[in-house]
Amino acid sequence: MKTIKFLLAGMFFGMLIVKSEALSWFRIQEMFRFQSIHMFGIFGSAILVGLITVILVKKYHLKTFSGQPITLEKKPLQVKAQIIGGLLFGFGWVLTGLCVAPIYALMGLGYFAAFPIFIGTLAGVYAYGSIRSKLPH
C-alpha cells in the first residue's frame, strides 16, 4: 500500500508530460532552435511551482507525510562541477532528444526506441559512479 501512492504519482507525472508534449522530439528541437516558447513555458512553470513550494516549506516549517521536518540545506556553489555536469546532460539531451523523465514515459507508452536510450542512461550513471570520487564536488 505504501508504494501505490508513488506509483500513482509517477503515473500522473507521466500523463502530464505526455499531454504537455514535453516528450515530443519536435518540441525539444523547437526549443533548442528557439522556434517556440512551449518548452520554456513548461520549464518556467516548473521553476515557479518549485519556488513557491520552497517558500512555503520554509515559511510554515512543513513536515513529511511521516511527520519528519523538511530540511533544506544550502549547498556550496560548485561552478566547475555544475558547468561540466550541465554540458554532459545537455549533450545527451541534444543527441537523444530526451531527458530522463520522458525516457520512462516513452517506455511506458511502448516506444521501443527509448529502451536503448535508457540503457545508455544507465551506462552513464554507472560511469559517473565509477569516477565520482575523482570529480570536483
C-alpha positions in Angstrom: 0.0 0.0 0.0 2.9 2.3 0.7 4.2 2.1 -2.9 0.9 2.6 -4.5 0.9 6.3 -3.8 4.3 6.6 -5.5 3.1 4.5 -8.4 0.0 6.8 -8.8 2.2 9.9 -8.6 4.5 8.6 -11.2 1.6 7.7 -13.5 0.2 11.2 -13.0 3.5 12.8 -13.8 3.9 10.5 -16.9 0.4 11.5 -18.1 1.3 15.2 -17.5 4.4 15.1 -19.6 2.7 13.2 -22.4 -0.3 15.6 -22.5 2.0 18.6 -22.4 4.1 17.2 -25.3 7.2 17.6 -23.2 8.5 14.3 -24.6 8.0 15.2 -28.2 11.2 15.2 -30.1 9.8 18.0 -32.3 9.0 20.2 -29.3 12.5 19.7 -27.9 14.1 20.6 -31.3 11.9 23.7 -31.4 13.2 24.7 -28.0 16.9 24.2 -29.0 16.4 26.2 -32.2 14.5 28.9 -30.3 11.5 28.5 -32.6 8.8 28.0 -29.9 8.2 29.1 -26.3 6.3 25.9 -25.5 9.1 24.0 -23.6 10.4 27.2 -22.0 6.8 27.7 -20.6 6.8 24.2 -19.2 10.2 24.8 -17.5 9.2 28.2 -16.3 6.0 26.9 -14.7 8.0 24.1 -13.1 10.5 26.6 -11.7 7.7 28.7 -10.4 6.0 25.8 -8.6 9.3 24.8 -7.1 10.0 28.3 -5.9 6.6 28.6 -4.3 7.0 25.1 -2.7 10.4 26.1 -1.2 9.0 29.4 0.2 6.0 27.5 1.8 8.2 24.8 3.3 10.5 27.5 4.8 7.7 29.8 6.0 5.4 27.1 7.5 8.1 24.6 8.6 6.2 21.8 6.8 6.8 18.2 7.6 6.9 15.0 5.5 4.0 12.6 5.5 5.8 10.6 8.2 6.0 13.7 10.4 9.7 14.5 10.0 10.6 18.1 9.5 11.7 19.0 5.9 15.2 20.5 6.0 16.6 22.5 3.1 20.3 22.7 3.4 22.2 25.2 1.4 24.8 23.6 -0.9 28.1 25.2 -1.7 28.4 26.8 -5.2 30.5 24.5 -7.4 30.7 26.3 -10.7 33.2 23.9 -12.4 31.2 20.8 -11.4 27.9 22.4 -12.4 29.2 23.5 -15.8 30.7 20.1 -16.6 27.5 18.3 -15.5 25.3 20.7 -17.3 27.2 20.3 -20.5 27.2 16.5 -20.3 23.4 16.5 -19.6 22.8 19.0 -22.4 24.9 17.0 -24.9 22.9 13.8 -24.1 19.7 15.7 -24.4 20.6 17.2 -27.7 21.8 13.9 -29.1 18.8 11.8 -28.0 16.1 14.4 -27.9 15.2 13.2 -24.4 15.9 13.9 -20.8 15.4 11.4 -18.0 11.6 11.6 -17.3 10.4 11.3 -20.9 12.6 8.1 -21.3 10.4 6.4 -18.7 7.2 7.8 -20.2 8.1 6.6 -23.7 9.0 3.2 -22.4 5.6 3.1 -20.6 3.9 4.0 -23.8 5.7 1.1 -25.6 8.1 3.1 -27.8 10.9 0.6 -28.1 13.3 3.3 -29.4 13.5 4.6 -25.8 15.0 1.3 -24.4 18.5 1.8 -25.9 18.5 5.3 -24.7 17.5 4.0 -21.2 20.4 1.5 -21.4 22.7 4.4 -22.4 21.5 6.4 -19.4 22.2 3.5 -17.1 25.7 3.2 -18.6 26.2 7.0 -17.9 25.1 6.6 -14.3 27.5 3.6 -13.9 30.3 5.6 -15.5 29.6 8.6 -13.2 29.6 6.3 -10.1 32.9 4.8 -11.2 34.7 8.2 -11.4 32.7 10.2 -8.9 35.5 10.3 -6.3 37.8 11.9 -8.9 35.4 14.6 -9.9 35.2 18.1 -8.4 32.4 18.0 -5.8 
